[in-house]
Amino acid sequence: MKREKLDVQEALRRGSTLPYGWICNLSGVSLGPVPEELPLEELVEARLFGPTEEVRLFRREGTLQAAALTEEPEDRVLAETYSIQNKALFGTELTVHQILDADEDGQCYVAAVRLAGWRGVADHG
């Protein structure tokens, strides 16, 4: 797993190329296709994601910051797909990837968790 700290403008540029987003702002939460524009002034947190990458925007001590997580071919990934209860608002399924690693004793642990896929009502055959 490659982890990068990004400036906000680079995060917005990279995030706009990804298909899906989970956005939490002061007036609500949305999950689905990435919107054309994010409400930065009221943004609490955003996760813009696709099959191999997630760009995160978040506030730390009142300042908007950003980071990216990118899966690499050698990563050991545990993928889980969850059914969403409120399908009308948030779609039908959300896929989460847990990136596994091992410590010096060979014990496996979850090194990172990121959003990786989403299906809306119309996408669910």
LOKEDO-892939 format. One record per atom (N, C-alpha, C): residue number from 1; residue in three letters; chain; x, y, z. Coordinates in pm, 1 decimal, always signed. Example, Ala and Ser with C-alpha at 12.3 -4.5 7.8 and 13.67 -1.06 7.14 Angstrom:
% residues 2
> 1:ALA:A:+1319.0:-569.0:+780.0;
> 1:ALA:A:+1230.0:-450.0:+780.0;
> 1:ALA:A:+1320.0:-330.0:+780.0;
> 2:SER:A:+1285.0:-225.0:+708.0;
> 2:SER:A:+1367.0:-106.0:+714.0;
> 2:SER:A:+1290.0:+3.0:+787.0;
***
This chain:
% residues 125
> 1:MET:A:+85.9:-117.2:+0.0;
> 1:MET:A:+0.0:+0.0:+0.0;
> 1:MET:A:+89.7:+122.4:+0.0;
> 2:LYS:A:+67.9:+206.1:-94.9;
> 2:LYS:A:+140.9:+332.1:-103.2;
> 2:LYS:A:+54.9:+440.6:-37.4;
> 3:ARG:A:+113.0:+511.5:+58.5;
> 3:ARG:A:+44.7:+621.0:+127.2;
> 3:ARG:A:+115.5:+750.3:+91.6;
> 4:GLU:A:+37.6:+851.4:+54.5;
> 4:GLU:A:+95.3:+981.1:+18.2;
> 4:GLU:A:+18.3:+1092.9:+85.6;
> 5:LYS:A:+90.3:+1191.8:+133.3;
> 5:LYS:A:+27.2:+1315.3:+178.0;
> 5:LYS:A:+14.7:+1404.6:+55.2;
> 6:LEU:A:-102.1:+1463.5:+35.9;
> 6:LEU:A:-127.7:+1548.5:-80.9;
> 6:LEU:A:-168.0:+1687.6:-35.8;
> 7:ASP:A:-144.0:+1787.6:-122.2;
> 7:ASP:A:-206.0:+1916.8:-94.7;
> 7:ASP:A:-349.8:+1908.1:-145.6;
> 8:VAL:A:-434.3:+1994.8:-98.9;
> 8:VAL:A:-577.4:+1987.3:-126.8;
> 8:VAL:A:-606.6:+1996.5:-276.7;
> 9:GLN:A:-538.8:+2084.1:-348.0;
> 9:GLN:A:-564.6:+2098.6:-492.0;
> 9:GLN:A:-528.6:+1971.6:-569.0;
> 10:GLU:A:-416.9:+1908.2:-533.4;
> 10:GLU:A:-378.1:+1782.4:-597.4;
> 10:GLU:A:-478.8:+1672.9:-563.0;
> 11:ALA:A:-526.5:+1670.7:-439.6;
> 11:ALA:A:-627.6:+1572.6:-400.1;
> 11:ALA:A:-756.0:+1591.6:-480.5;
> 12:LEU:A:-797.7:+1715.0:-499.6;
> 12:LEU:A:-918.6:+1741.8:-578.5;
> 12:LEU:A:-898.8:+1699.0:-723.9;
> 13:ARG:A:-780.1:+1725.2:-779.0;
> 13:ARG:A:-751.3:+1685.3:-917.8;
> 13:ARG:A:-755.1:+1533.2:-930.7;
> 14:ARG:A:-683.5:+1463.1:-843.6;
> 14:ARG:A:-679.3:+1317.0:-849.9;
> 14:ARG:A:-814.9:+1255.3:-816.6;
> 15:GLY:A:-882.6:+1311.2:-718.2;
> 15:GLY:A:-1012.5:+1259.0:-679.0;
> 15:GLY:A:-1117.6:+1272.0:-787.8;
> 16:SER:A:-1106.1:+1376.6:-869.1;
> 16:SER:A:-1204.7:+1396.4:-976.7;
> 16:SER:A:-1194.6:+1289.3:-1085.0;
> 17:THR:A:-1084.4:+1215.0:-1090.5;
> 17:THR:A:-1068.3:+1108.2:-1189.1;
> 17:THR:A:-1122.0:+974.9:-1139.8;
> 18:LEU:A:-1160.1:+969.5:-1011.7;
> 18:LEU:A:-1210.4:+845.2:-953.6;
> 18:LEU:A:-1362.8:+838.3:-967.1;
> 19:PRO:A:-1417.6:+717.3:-973.1;
> 19:PRO:A:-1561.5:+706.5:-1002.9;
> 19:PRO:A:-1657.4:+735.5:-887.3;
> 20:TYR:A:-1617.4:+708.0:-761.5;
> 20:TYR:A:-1712.8:+713.7:-651.6;
> 20:TYR:A:-1664.6:+802.0:-537.1;
> 21:GLY:A:-1761.5:+845.3:-456.5;
> 21:GLY:A:-1725.2:+927.5:-342.3;
> 21:GLY:A:-1821.1:+910.9:-226.1;
> 22:TRP:A:-1765.1:+912.2:-106.0;
> 22:TRP:A:-1840.6:+922.0:+18.6;
> 22:TRP:A:-1806.4:+1059.2:+73.0;
> 23:ILE:A:-1906.6:+1145.1:+84.9;
> 23:ILE:A:-1882.5:+1283.4:+124.1;
> 23:ILE:A:-1967.8:+1317.0:+245.7;
> 24:CYS:A:-1901.4:+1365.0:+349.4;
> 24:CYS:A:-1968.3:+1407.3:+471.4;
> 24:CYS:A:-1943.8:+1556.7:+486.7;
> 25:ASN:A:-2052.3:+1634.9:+484.4;
> 25:ASN:A:-2038.9:+1778.8:+506.1;
> 25:ASN:A:-2137.4:+1820.5:+615.1;
> 26:LEU:A:-2136.9:+1946.0:+649.9;
> 26:LEU:A:-2219.4:+1993.1:+760.2;
> 26:LEU:A:-2368.7:+1972.2:+737.2;
> 27:SER:A:-2411.9:+1964.3:+611.9;
> 27:SER:A:-2554.3:+1950.5:+584.1;
> 27:SER:A:-2598.0:+1808.7:+548.2;
> 28:GLY:A:-2505.4:+1711.6:+546.0;
> 28:GLY:A:-2547.0:+1575.7:+515.8;
> 28:GLY:A:-2434.3:+1487.1:+468.7;
> 29:VAL:A:-2472.5:+1365.0:+429.2;
> 29:VAL:A:-2378.6:+1263.7:+381.7;
> 29:VAL:A:-2428.6:+1212.8:+247.3;
> 30:SER:A:-2335.7:+1188.5:+154.4;
> 30:SER:A:-2374.0:+1130.2:+25.8;
> 30:SER:A:-2276.4:+1019.0:-11.1;
> 31:LEU:A:-2324.7:+923.1:-88.1;
> 31:LEU:A:-2244.9:+811.9:-136.6;
> 31:LEU:A:-2290.8:+782.6:-277.3;
> 32:GLY:A:-2196.7:+780.3:-371.6;
> 32:GLY:A:-2230.6:+753.7:-510.9;
> 32:GLY:A:-2125.3:+808.1:-603.4;
> 33:PRO:A:-2163.1:+841.0:-725.5;
> 33:PRO:A:-2066.9:+897.5:-819.7;
> 33:PRO:A:-2005.4:+1026.8:-764.6;
> 34:VAL:A:-1877.8:+1049.1:-795.9;
> 34:VAL:A:-1809.1:+1170.0:-748.7;
> 34:VAL:A:-1879.0:+1292.2:-808.2;
> 35:PRO:A:-1915.7:+1389.3:-723.4;
> 35:PRO:A:-1978.5:+1511.2:-776.2;
> 35:PRO:A:-1876.0:+1597.0:-850.5;
> 36:GLU:A:-1925.5:+1684.0:-936.8;
> 36:GLU:A:-1835.5:+1771.5:-1012.0;
> 36:GLU:A:-1760.6:+1867.7:-922.2;
> 37:GLU:A:-1823.4:+1908.4:-812.0;
> 37:GLU:A:-1761.3:+2003.6:-721.1;
> 37:GLU:A:-1790.1:+1963.6:-576.9;
> 38:LEU:A:-1688.4:+1977.2:-490.7;
> 38:LEU:A:-1707.3:+1948.4:-348.0;
> 38:LEU:A:-1726.6:+2078.9:-272.1;
> 39:PRO:A:-1817.3:+2080.9:-174.5;
> 39:PRO:A:-1841.1:+2201.8:-94.3;
> 39:PRO:A:-1730.8:+2216.5:+12.0;
> 40:LEU:A:-1614.2:+2266.3:-25.4;
> 40:LEU:A:-1497.8:+2268.6:+62.8;
> 40:LEU:A:-1520.5:+2344.6:+192.1;
> 41:GLU:A:-1598.0:+2453.5:+187.7;
> 41:GLU:A:-1616.6:+2533.3:+308.1;
> 41:GLU:A:-1696.1:+2460.2:+416.2;
> 42:GLU:A:-1781.0:+2365.2:+378.7;
> 42:GLU:A:-1855.6:+2289.4:+479.4;
> 42:GLU:A:-1818.2:+2141.7:+482.7;
> 43:LEU:A:-1710.1:+2105.0:+414.7;
> 43:LEU:A:-1665.7:+1966.3:+408.9;
> 43:LEU:A:-1607.3:+1922.2:+543.0;
> 44:VAL:A:-1654.8:+1809.3:+592.4;
> 44:VAL:A:-1600.4:+1748.6:+713.5;
> 44:VAL:A:-1498.6:+1642.1:+673.8;
> 45:GLU:A:-1539.5:+1553.0:+580.9;
> 45:GLU:A:-1452.1:+1448.0:+532.1;
> 45:GLU:A:-1503.4:+1399.6:+397.4;
> 46:ALA:A:-1411.8:+1358.7:+310.0;
> 46:ALA:A:-1450.2:+1299.6:+181.6;
> 46:ALA:A:-1354.6:+1186.2:+149.7;
> 47:ARG:A:-1410.1:+1080.1:+93.4;
> 47:ARG:A:-1330.9:+968.2:+43.4;
> 47:ARG:A:-1372.5:+946.4:-101.3;
> 48:LEU:A:-1283.2:+977.4:-191.5;
> 48:LEU:A:-1306.1:+960.2:-334.5;
> 48:LEU:A:-1230.1:+834.2:-373.0;
> 49:PHE:A:-1298.7:+738.5:-437.0;
> 49:PHE:A:-1237.1:+607.2:-449.8;
> 49:PHE:A:-1272.4:+534.2:-577.7;
> 50:GLY:A:-1188.9:+435.4:-607.2;
> 50:GLY:A:-1206.8:+345.5:-719.8;
> 50:GLY:A:-1146.1:+211.3:-684.1;
> 51:PRO:A:-1129.8:+122.4:-780.9;
> 51:PRO:A:-1083.6:-13.3:-752.1;
> 51:PRO:A:-945.1:-22.3:-687.1;
> 52:THR:A:-855.0:+71.4:-715.2;
> 52:THR:A:-718.5:+60.0:-662.5;
> 52:THR:A:-670.1:+181.9:-584.9;
> 53:GLU:A:-750.2:+285.9:-573.6;
> 53:GLU:A:-703.3:+408.5:-508.7;
> 53:GLU:A:-815.3:+475.8:-431.3;
> 54:GLU:A:-776.8:+542.2:-321.6;
> 54:GLU:A:-869.3:+626.2:-246.2;
> 54:GLU:A:-798.4:+756.9:-212.7;
> 55:VAL:A:-864.5:+868.1:-239.5;
> 55:VAL:A:-815.1:+1000.0:-202.1;
> 55:VAL:A:-903.1:+1049.1:-88.0;
> 56:ARG:A:-839.2:+1089.2:+20.6;
> 56:ARG:A:-912.2:+1134.5:+138.7;
> 56:ARG:A:-888.0:+1282.4:+162.8;
> 57:LEU:A:-995.0:+1353.9:+190.2;
> 57:LEU:A:-987.0:+1492.2:+236.8;
> 57:LEU:A:-1049.0:+1493.6:+375.7;
> 58:PHE:A:-985.6:+1561.7:+469.7;
> 58:PHE:A:-1031.9:+1561.6:+608.0;
> 58:PHE:A:-982.9:+1687.7:+677.2;
> 59:ARG:A:-1044.8:+1718.4:+788.2;
> 59:ARG:A:-1004.0:+1834.9:+867.1;
> 59:ARG:A:-923.9:+1789.2:+987.9;
> 60:ARG:A:-811.3:+1854.4:+1008.0;
> 60:ARG:A:-729.5:+1831.7:+1126.8;
> 60:ARG:A:-700.5:+1967.6:+1187.8;
> 61:GLU:A:-745.8:+1987.1:+1311.0;
> 61:GLU:A:-731.6:+2114.0:+1381.1;
> 61:GLU:A:-788.3:+2229.5:+1297.8;
> 62:GLY:A:-901.4:+2203.5:+1231.9;
> 62:GLY:A:-972.0:+2304.5:+1154.8;
> 62:GLY:A:-919.2:+2329.3:+1014.7;
> 63:THR:A:-809.0:+2264.1:+977.0;
> 63:THR:A:-748.5:+2285.1:+845.1;
> 63:THR:A:-776.0:+2165.2:+755.6;
> 64:LEU:A:-815.4:+2191.2:+631.3;
> 64:LEU:A:-841.1:+2085.5:+534.6;
> 64:LEU:A:-708.3:+2025.1:+489.0;
> 65:GLN:A:-698.1:+1892.8:+498.2;
> 65:GLN:A:-577.8:+1820.7:+457.9;
> 65:GLN:A:-617.6:+1705.4:+367.5;
> 66:ALA:A:-517.5:+1641.4:+305.6;
> 66:ALA:A:-549.3:+1534.3:+211.3;
> 66:ALA:A:-440.0:+1428.1:+208.6;
> 67:ALA:A:-481.7:+1307.6:+169.8;
> 67:ALA:A:-389.4:+1195.2:+155.8;
> 67:ALA:A:-446.6:+1098.2:+53.2;
> 68:ALA:A:-360.5:+1010.6:+3.4;
> 68:ALA:A:-403.6:+908.8:-92.4;
> 68:ALA:A:-350.3:+773.2:-49.3;
> 69:LEU:A:-431.7:+670.4:-70.5;
> 69:LEU:A:-391.9:+531.5:-49.6;
> 69:LEU:A:-404.6:+461.6:-183.8;
> 70:THR:A:-296.1:+399.6:-228.4;
> 70:THR:A:-296.5:+330.7:-357.1;
> 70:THR:A:-250.3:+187.6:-336.4;
> 71:GLU:A:-331.5:+92.6:-381.0;
> 71:GLU:A:-293.5:-48.0:-371.1;
> 71:GLU:A:-183.8:-78.9:-470.9;
> 72:GLU:A:-94.2:-169.2:-430.4;
> 72:GLU:A:+14.5:-213.2:-516.7;
> 72:GLU:A:-3.8:-362.1:-545.0;
> 73:PRO:A:+53.1:-411.8:-655.5;
> 73:PRO:A:+28.6:-551.5:-695.2;
> 73:PRO:A:+63.0:-655.1:-587.6;
> 74:GLU:A:+163.5:-628.0:-504.9;
> 74:GLU:A:+204.2:-725.7:-404.2;
> 74:GLU:A:+121.1:-719.8:-275.4;
> 75:ASP:A:+27.8:-626.0:-265.2;
> 75:ASP:A:-55.5:-613.4:-145.2;
> 75:ASP:A:-145.0:-736.0:-127.5;
> 76:ARG:A:-160.3:-776.2:-2.9;
> 76:ARG:A:-255.3:-881.4:+31.8;
> 76:ARG:A:-383.8:-812.0:+74.2;
> 77:VAL:A:-489.9:-834.4:-2.1;
> 77:VAL:A:-614.9:-760.6:+16.2;
> 77:VAL:A:-727.6:-855.8:+53.9;
> 78:LEU:A:-799.4:-817.9:+157.4;
> 78:LEU:A:-921.9:-887.2:+195.1;
> 78:LEU:A:-1036.8:-796.3:+153.3;
> 79:ALA:A:-1112.3:-837.8:+52.7;
> 79:ALA:A:-1222.8:-756.6:+0.1;
> 79:ALA:A:-1354.6:-806.3:+57.3;
> 80:GLU:A:-1435.5:-713.5:+105.8;
> 80:GLU:A:-1567.8:-744.7:+159.4;
> 80:GLU:A:-1668.7:-652.6:+91.4;
> 81:THR:A:-1780.4:-708.5:+48.8;
> 81:THR:A:-1888.0:-628.8:-9.3;
> 81:THR:A:-2007.6:-635.0:+84.7;
> 82:TYR:A:-2056.6:-517.2:+120.8;
> 82:TYR:A:-2166.2:-505.4:+216.6;
> 82:TYR:A:-2291.6:-454.6:+146.1;
> 83:SER:A:-2404.2:-511.3:+183.8;
> 83:SER:A:-2533.0:-464.6:+134.9;
> 83:SER:A:-2572.7:-340.6:+216.4;
> 84:ILE:A:-2619.7:-237.7:+148.7;
> 84:ILE:A:-2660.8:-113.0:+214.1;
> 84:ILE:A:-2810.5:-119.6:+241.1;
> 85:GLN:A:-2851.9:-84.9:+362.7;
> 85:GLN:A:-2993.7:-91.5:+396.6;
> 85:GLN:A:-3074.2:+20.7:+331.8;
> 86:ASN:A:-3026.6:+144.1:+337.7;
> 86:ASN:A:-3100.8:+256.6:+281.4;
> 86:ASN:A:-3062.1:+273.5:+133.9;
> 87:LYS:A:-3114.1:+185.0:+51.0;
> 87:LYS:A:-3078.3:+181.4:-90.9;
> 87:LYS:A:-3120.3:+307.4:-165.6;
> 88:ALA:A:-3229.3:+368.1:-126.7;
> 88:ALA:A:-3278.6:+487.7:-194.8;
> 88:ALA:A:-3181.1:+604.2:-182.0;
> 89:LEU:A:-3115.0:+616.1:-68.8;
> 89:LEU:A:-3021.2:+727.1:-47.4;
> 89:LEU:A:-2877.3:+693.9:-83.3;
> 90:PHE:A:-2835.7:+567.0:-59.1;
> 90:PHE:A:-2693.4:+536.2:-67.3;
> 90:PHE:A:-2655.2:+425.3:-164.3;
> 91:GLY:A:-2748.8:+370.5:-239.9;
> 91:GLY:A:-2716.1:+263.8:-333.5;
> 91:GLY:A:-2735.3:+127.1:-270.3;
> 92:THR:A:-2686.9:+23.4:-338.2;
> 92:THR:A:-2713.4:-113.1:-292.9;
> 92:THR:A:-2596.1:-182.0:-226.4;
> 93:GLU:A:-2472.1:-151.9:-269.6;
> 93:GLU:A:-2355.9:-222.5:-215.7;
> 93:GLU:A:-2235.6:-130.7:-203.0;
> 94:LEU:A:-2152.5:-160.0:-103.3;
> 94:LEU:A:-2027.0:-89.5:-82.1;
> 94:LEU:A:-1917.9:-194.2:-61.5;
> 95:THR:A:-1808.9:-183.3:-137.2;
> 95:THR:A:-1696.9:-275.7:-124.0;
> 95:THR:A:-1583.5:-207.3:-49.3;
> 96:VAL:A:-1530.6:-277.8:+49.5;
> 96:VAL:A:-1423.1:-227.3:+134.5;
> 96:VAL:A:-1303.6:-321.1:+121.5;
> 97:HIS:A:-1184.1:-264.9:+105.8;
> 97:HIS:A:-1061.7:-344.0:+102.0;
> 97:HIS:A:-984.0:-324.2:+231.3;
> 98:GLN:A:-947.6:-435.2:+293.6;
> 98:GLN:A:-858.2:-433.1:+407.9;
> 98:GLN:A:-722.2:-480.8:+358.1;
> 99:ILE:A:-620.7:-398.3:+376.4;
> 99:ILE:A:-485.9:-433.1:+333.1;
> 99:ILE:A:-416.5:-500.7:+450.9;
> 100:LEU:A:-372.0:-624.5:+429.1;
> 100:LEU:A:-311.5:-703.7:+534.9;
> 100:LEU:A:-159.4:-693.4:+529.3;
> 101:ASP:A:-97.4:-698.7:+646.2;
> 101:ASP:A:+47.8:-699.1:+657.5;
> 101:ASP:A:+84.6:-792.9:+771.5;
> 102:ALA:A:+212.7:-818.8:+789.2;
> 102:ALA:A:+258.1:-906.1:+897.2;
> 102:ALA:A:+364.7:-834.7:+978.1;
> 103:ASP:A:+361.6:-858.3:+1109.0;
> 103:ASP:A:+464.0:-798.1:+1194.5;
> 103:ASP:A:+588.7:-886.5:+1195.8;
> 104:GLU:A:+686.9:-850.0:+1277.6;
> 104:GLU:A:+814.4:-922.3:+1279.7;
> 104:GLU:A:+800.2:-1066.7:+1327.5;
> 105:ASP:A:+690.4:-1098.8:+1397.3;
> 105:ASP:A:+665.0:-1235.5:+1441.6;
> 105:ASP:A:+581.2:-1315.5:+1342.4;
> 106:GLY:A:+543.9:-1252.7:+1231.0;
> 106:GLY:A:+462.7:-1320.6:+1131.9;
> 106:GLY:A:+313.6:-1313.8:+1157.9;
> 107:GLN:A:+272.5:-1236.0:+1259.1;
> 107:GLN:A:+130.5:-1221.4:+1290.1;
> 107:GLN:A:+66.9:-1123.4:+1191.9;
> 108:CYS:A:-43.9:-1163.3:+1134.1;
> 108:CYS:A:-113.3:-1080.9:+1035.0;
> 108:CYS:A:-197.5:-973.5:+1104.1;
> 109:TYR:A:-201.4:-854.5:+1045.6;
> 109:TYR:A:-285.0:-746.2:+1097.0;
> 109:TYR:A:-334.8:-661.7:+980.3;
> 110:VAL:A:-438.8:-583.6:+1005.6;
> 110:VAL:A:-494.0:-494.2:+904.6;
> 110:VAL:A:-414.3:-364.5:+909.2;
> 111:ALA:A:-341.2:-335.6:+801.6;
> 111:ALA:A:-256.1:-216.6:+795.2;
> 111:ALA:A:-332.6:-94.2:+747.4;
> 112:ALA:A:-436.6:-113.8:+667.0;
> 112:ALA:A:-515.3:-1.6:+615.1;
> 112:ALA:A:-650.6:-54.3:+569.7;
> 113:VAL:A:-749.2:+34.0:+572.6;
> 113:VAL:A:-883.9:+2.5:+523.8;
> 113:VAL:A:-924.9:+115.6:+431.9;
> 114:ARG:A:-976.2:+80.4:+314.6;
> 114:ARG:A:-1019.8:+183.4:+220.8;
> 114:ARG:A:-1143.0:+137.8:+144.1;
> 115:LEU:A:-1219.3:+235.7:+96.7;
> 115:LEU:A:-1335.2:+207.6:+12.3;
> 115:LEU:A:-1284.9:+173.7:-126.9;
> 116:ALA:A:-1349.3:+76.8:-192.3;
> 116:ALA:A:-1299.7:+31.7:-322.4;
> 116:ALA:A:-1406.5:+20.4:-430.3;
> 117:GLY:A:-1532.8:+11.7:-394.4;
> 117:GLY:A:-1635.9:-3.0:-496.4;
> 117:GLY:A:-1773.4:+32.0:-442.8;
> 118:TRP:A:-1863.2:+63.2:-534.1;
> 118:TRP:A:-2000.2:+101.3:-497.9;
> 118:TRP:A:-2092.9:+60.9:-610.9;
> 119:ARG:A:-2215.0:+25.0:-575.5;
> 119:ARG:A:-2320.2:-1.3:-674.6;
> 119:ARG:A:-2444.2:+74.9:-634.9;
> 120:GLY:A:-2501.4:+142.4:-732.9;
> 120:GLY:A:-2627.1:+212.1:-711.1;
> 120:GLY:A:-2742.5:+122.1:-748.6;
> 121:VAL:A:-2863.7:+170.8:-728.7;
> 121:VAL:A:-2982.9:+91.9:-760.5;
> 121:VAL:A:-2984.6:+53.9:-907.9;
> 122:ALA:A:-2954.4:+148.4:-997.9;
> 122:ALA:A:-2956.2:+121.6:-1142.2;
> 122:ALA:A:-2840.7:+31.9:-1185.0;
> 123:ASP:A:-2731.0:+28.4:-1106.6;
> 123:ASP:A:-2613.9:-52.2:-1141.3;
> 123:ASP:A:-2626.4:-196.7:-1099.3;
> 124:HIS:A:-2732.2:-232.0:-1027.9;
> 124:HIS:A:-2739.1:-362.0:-963.0;
> 124:HIS:A:-2822.4:-464.2:-1040.0;
> 125:GLY:A:-2818.9:-464.4:-1168.7;
> 125:GLY:A:-2881.4:-565.7:-1250.6;
> 125:GLY:A:-3006.5:-618.3:-1202.7;
***
